[in-house]
Amino acid sequence: MDRCALTLPKPCPRKLAIGSKPLTSPFRQSFKHKDWRSVLGAPILALCLAILSLIALPSKSLAQASSFSLPDIPVLTIKRERLFTETQFGQNLSAEIAARGRRLSAENRRIEQELADEESELTELRKTLNPEEFRVLADAFDIKVTTARFEQDTKARGLSQLTDQVERRFLFTIAPAIQGLMREKGASVILDRRAVFASADETDITQEAIGRIDSALGQGMPLDELLAPAPASEKDATQDQ
C-alpha cells in the first residue's frame, strides 16, 4: 500500500512508494545513501559510556571504602580482680580485711552466746516472778537482742563498705605503675576484661602488671595507712567516676 513515508520541508503533492520505486530526488537520494551507522553510532556510544560510568562508580566507591581503615589506636586489657588477689600488696590488704572479718564473726558468736545464757536465766526466773515483773524483764531482754542485732549488722555492712573502699584506694595507689606499663606498650587505653565482649589474648597484660606492681610497691602499706584521708587528686578522680 502506497503512503507518505517521510515528511519533507515542502508539502508532498504525491505519495512515495518506499521499496517499490527508487527514490529520485536529491534529498531522497541523500536519505537513501546516508550512513546511518555513523549517524546513530555517536549517540549510542555516548549512552553506552554513560551506562558504563554509572556501573563503574559503585565499584570505585567500594574500592575506596575497602581501602579505608581506622586509626591505629593500641588497646590493652587487664583482669582487675587479679591485681588485688595476686599482688603482694593486694594479698596483704586482703589478709587484713579477712582478719577483721574473723574478729567480727568471733564477736557475733560471743554476743550470741551471752544472749542465749541470759535467756536461760530469764526462763528460770520466770518460775519465781509474778507475771508483771517477768514482763518487764522480758521486754528489756527483747530490746537488748534487737539492739545487739542492729549493731552487729551495721558492723557487717561497714566491713563490706570497707572492702570496696580499700579496693578503690588500692587501684589509685597502683595507677602509676599501670600507666607506666601502658606508655611502654604504646597503648592509649586499658580496659577491664570483664567489660569487654571479646578480645585477643595478646592484649592481656595482667601478668606483666602484677610483676610491675610487685616490683614498684612490694608489700605495700598497712590497711590503716591506706585508708588515711584521700588526697584531693584522688577525691576528684573518684567523683569523675
C-alpha positions in Angstrom: 0.0 0.0 0.0 1.3 3.5 -1.0 1.8 6.0 1.8 3.9 9.1 2.5 6.9 7.7 4.4 8.7 10.9 5.1 7.5 14.5 5.7 9.6 16.9 3.6 10.2 20.6 4.2 7.7 21.3 1.4 4.2 19.9 1.0 4.3 16.4 -0.5 2.0 16.6 -3.6 2.1 12.9 -4.2 2.7 9.6 -2.4 6.1 8.0 -2.3 6.4 4.2 -2.8 9.2 3.1 -0.5 10.7 -0.1 -1.7 8.7 -0.5 -5.0 10.1 2.6 -6.7 13.6 4.1 -6.5 14.0 7.5 -4.7 14.9 10.0 -7.3 15.1 13.5 -5.6 18.4 14.7 -4.2 17.0 14.8 -0.7 15.6 11.3 -1.1 18.9 10.1 -2.5 20.7 11.6 0.4 18.2 9.9 2.7 18.7 6.6 0.9 22.5 6.6 0.9 23.0 8.2 4.4 25.4 6.1 6.6 23.0 5.7 9.5 25.5 3.6 11.4 27.8 6.7 11.7 24.8 8.9 12.5 23.3 6.7 15.2 26.7 5.4 16.4 27.7 8.6 18.2 24.7 8.9 20.5 24.6 5.1 21.1 28.3 5.2 22.0 27.7 8.1 24.4 24.8 6.3 26.0 27.0 3.2 26.5 29.8 5.2 28.0 27.3 6.9 30.4 26.0 3.5 31.5 29.5 2.1 32.0 30.4 5.1 34.1 27.4 4.5 36.3 28.3 0.9 36.7 31.9 1.7 37.5 31.0 4.3 40.0 29.9 2.0 42.8 32.9 -0.3 42.2 35.2 2.7 42.6 33.4 3.8 45.7 33.5 0.3 47.1 37.2 0.2 46.5 37.7 3.4 48.3 35.6 2.2 51.2 37.5 -1.1 51.4 40.8 0.8 51.5 39.6 2.9 54.5 41.0 1.9 57.8 40.5 3.0 61.4 43.4 4.8 63.1 45.8 2.6 64.8 44.9 3.0 68.5 46.5 0.2 70.6 44.1 -1.1 73.3 45.2 -3.3 76.2 43.0 -5.4 78.6 43.6 -6.4 82.2 41.9 -8.6 84.7 41.4 -6.1 87.5 40.4 -8.6 90.2 43.8 -10.5 89.8 45.7 -7.3 90.6 44.1 -7.4 94.1 44.3 -11.1 94.7 47.7 -11.9 93.2 50.0 -8.9 94.0 51.8 -8.8 97.4 50.2 -5.5 98.2 46.7 -6.7 97.4 47.2 -10.0 99.3 48.3 -8.2 102.4 45.3 -5.9 102.3 43.0 -9.0 101.7 44.6 -10.6 104.7 43.9 -7.6 106.9 40.3 -7.4 105.8 39.9 -11.2 106.4 41.3 -10.7 109.9 38.7 -8.0 110.6 36.0 -10.3 109.3 37.1 -13.1 111.6 37.2 -10.7 114.6 33.6 -9.6 113.8 32.5 -13.3 113.5 34.0 -14.1 116.8 32.3 -11.1 118.4 29.0 -12.2 116.9 29.4 -15.7 118.4 30.3 -14.2 121.8 27.3 -11.9 121.8 25.0 -14.8 120.7 26.2 -17.0 123.5 25.8 -14.2 126.1 22.2 -13.6 124.9 21.5 -17.3 125.0 22.8 -17.6 128.6 20.7 -14.6 129.6 17.6 -16.1 128.0 18.1 -19.3 130.0 18.4 -17.3 133.2 15.3 -15.4 132.4 13.5 -18.6 131.8 14.5 -19.8 135.3 13.4 -16.5 136.9 10.0 -16.8 135.4 9.3 -19.6 137.9 9.8 -17.3 140.8 8.5 -13.9 139.5 5.0 -12.7 139.1 3.8 -12.0 135.5 4.2 -8.2 135.8 7.8 -8.5 137.0 8.7 -11.1 134.4 7.1 -8.9 131.6 9.4 -6.0 132.5 12.5 -8.2 132.3 11.3 -9.9 129.1 10.7 -6.6 127.4 14.2 -5.3 128.4 15.7 -8.5 127.0 13.9 -8.1 123.7 15.3 -4.6 123.4 18.8 -5.8 124.2 18.5 -8.5 121.5 17.2 -6.1 118.9 19.9 -3.5 119.7 22.7 -6.1 119.5 21.4 -7.4 116.2 21.3 -3.9 114.7 24.8 -3.1 115.9 26.3 -6.2 114.5 24.5 -5.9 111.2 25.9 -2.3 111.0 29.4 -3.6 111.6 28.9 -6.2 108.8 27.8 -3.6 106.4 30.7 -1.4 107.4 33.1 -4.2 106.7 31.6 -4.7 103.2 31.9 -0.9 102.5 35.5 -1.0 103.9 36.4 -3.7 101.3 35.1 -1.6 98.5 36.9 1.5 99.8 40.2 -0.5 100.1 39.9 -1.8 96.5 39.4 1.8 95.2 42.4 3.1 97.2 44.4 0.2 96.0 43.7 0.9 92.4 44.5 4.5 92.9 47.9 3.6 94.5 48.9 1.2 91.8 47.8 3.5 88.9 51.3 5.0 88.3 52.7 1.5 87.7 49.9 0.6 85.3 50.2 3.9 83.5 54.0 3.4 83.0 53.3 -0.1 81.5 50.7 1.4 79.2 53.2 4.0 77.9 55.8 1.4 77.3 53.3 -0.6 75.3 52.4 2.5 73.3 48.7 2.0 74.2 46.1 4.6 74.5 43.7 2.8 76.9 43.5 -0.2 79.2 40.1 -1.9 79.5 38.8 -4.3 82.2 38.4 -7.6 80.5 35.1 -8.2 82.4 33.7 -5.2 80.4 34.9 -6.4 77.0 32.8 -8.7 74.9 35.7 -10.2 73.0 39.4 -9.6 72.8 42.6 -11.3 71.7 44.7 -12.9 74.5 47.7 -10.9 73.2 46.0 -7.7 74.6 46.0 -9.1 78.2 48.8 -7.5 80.3 47.6 -8.8 83.7 50.6 -10.9 84.5 53.0 -8.1 83.4 51.1 -5.7 85.6 51.3 -8.0 88.6 55.0 -8.2 88.2 55.3 -4.4 87.8 53.2 -3.7 90.9 55.3 -6.1 93.0 58.5 -4.5 91.8 57.3 -1.0 92.4 55.3 -1.4 95.7 56.3 -4.7 97.2 54.3 -5.4 100.4 52.6 -2.0 100.0 51.3 -0.3 103.1 49.1 -1.3 106.1 45.4 -1.0 105.7 45.0 1.9 108.1 47.7 3.9 106.3 46.0 3.2 103.0 42.7 4.4 104.4 44.2 7.7 105.6 42.3 10.8 104.2 42.4 10.7 100.4 44.5 13.3 98.5 42.5 15.9 96.7 43.5 14.4 93.4 42.0 11.0 94.3 38.8 12.7 95.5 38.5 14.4 92.2 39.2 11.2 90.3 36.6 9.3 92.4 34.0 12.0 91.7 34.7 11.8 88.0 33.9 8.1 88.1 
